[in-house]
Amino acid sequence: MLSIEKCREILGDEYAGLSDERLAQIRDELSELARIALDAYIKKQKQGKIANNS
């Protein structure tokens, strides 16, 4: 997971006003969203392989 410092580096000055707590919350929510998207992608890939092997 990205550190708060790395998040600030990526976001730049535009989001400098965010508190560490809010930034951590956003980071955690985006991380969870990415996990869900990756899980869905992997599931779809596996279904496609199964369908192609039938």
Secondary structure, 3 states (H helix, E strand, C coil): CCCHHHHHHHHCHHHCCCCHHHHHHHHHHHHHHHHHHHHHHHHHHHHHHHHHHC
